[in-house]
Amino acid sequence: MLGSKKLAFIGAGNMAEAIISGLINTHAVYAGSIAVFDINKERLDYIAQKYKVQKTGSNFDAVKDADIVILAVKPQNLSGLEKNLMPDTGKIIISILAGTPATKLEKFFGPAYVRVVRVMPNTPALVGKGMSAVAGGTHATPDDVEITKFIFEKLGKVIVTKESMLDLVTGVSGSGPAYVFYFAQALRDAAIELGMEPDQAYMLAKQTIYGSAELMVQSADSPEELRRKVTSKGGTTERGIGVLEESGFKTIILKTVRAAMERSKELSSDNE
């Protein structure tokens, strides 16, 4: 789908590296078709050497010949970019800036007819197991959205949604890995508290979560059905699940997702 298209990355952080790695490793694009700029020269050198992409001396040099520009800077660094950076309306701007509405980017890089597609990825993209949500901005075409979807499919799974859903996506899958890691920490710490050696406790927690996730991915069963198959009447799992239910575990998760979603909305409003 990318064919001979040229890509430019503004920012060379972890997520930019994940995208570059995914595209090159799946042969979706040649390394020579990717140009990168980052203000951190050491980081830029590392990316260029590892992936054989073109490192450039400025944002302008990176984007001048690009068909697709991927904004991978921190949201607070957007103001440091040149507003006349992308006057060419033929470019697609793919933004992974959290809490930054497409309308803000359209205004920032305007007054040209700017085609923006927003993406909310998550950190498992670093190991090719990411979950990304894609939403087109005001002027983005269906083809722009499909191209963006194609790119992020190299990092894991992708859904296409409305931009208004990205705050909720942030609360579920964007912040979700941290919830899972927190649960792993709690499971490990419980085992240690009850007498297990730390390294064994961590292995039990880590592999249990990994294996359960893989089983869920490969199974056609719902989470409810998978849980039922583990939960024998009157057994140990039923006793443990009972404590989770008595403690309002599902309500806690709902409150957690809502809190993260509301914070994302606040950040989006601040950045309008």
Buried (B, 14 or more C-beta within 10 A) or exposed (E): EBEEEBBBBBBBBEBBBBBBBBBBEEEBBBBEBBBBBBBEEEBBEBBBEEBEBBBBEEBEBBBBEBBBBBBBBEBEEBEEBEEEBBEBEEBBBBBBBBBBBBBBBBEBBEEBEBBBBBBBBBBBBBEBBBBBBBBBBEBBEEEBBBBBBBBBBBBBBBBBBEBEBBBBBBBBBBBBBEBEEEEBEEBBBEBBEEEBEEEEBBBBBEEEBEEBEEEEEEEEEEEEEBEEEEBEEEEEEEEEBEEEEEEEEEEEEEEBBEEBBEBBBEBBEEBE
